[in-house]
């Protein structure tokens, strides 16, 4: 009797696993095709944590609304990949894939930056995440420098 109960339990578990796998197999395409809203993207970037200024300069005739187009036209190196650019008021949020050390080969790390524009002095600042890792900090400084060059 105990053998029958164990066998029945094993069969029930196998059927449940198969049903679960079949359900999620059909859903896989749905998740891949799902488009995130701008607000969901910003939430994923944790923009409130972009608190460290990595680069600042003054740029005459700078227009924050043209940041995405300017980056696509002027960022010619390929040390990092720009995944998203979202412009809000005087700030552009940028999702980037990069590598450590910074050599453009295996871009498996993701981070975000913001480019902030101060109209009163034509100041442009690039903010990113705080990090205690020296190599990562150096990469963030180099990315910020490249962003400033691209929008200047």
Secondary structure, DSSP 4 states (H G I P E B T S, - for coil): -HHHHHHHHHHHHHHHHHHHHHHHHHHHHHHHHPPPPHHHHHHHHTGGG--EEEEEEE-TT--GGGHHHHHHHH----SSEEEEEEEETTEEEEEEEE-SSSSSS---EEEEEEEEEETTTTEEEEEE-----HHHHHHHHHHHHHHHHHH-
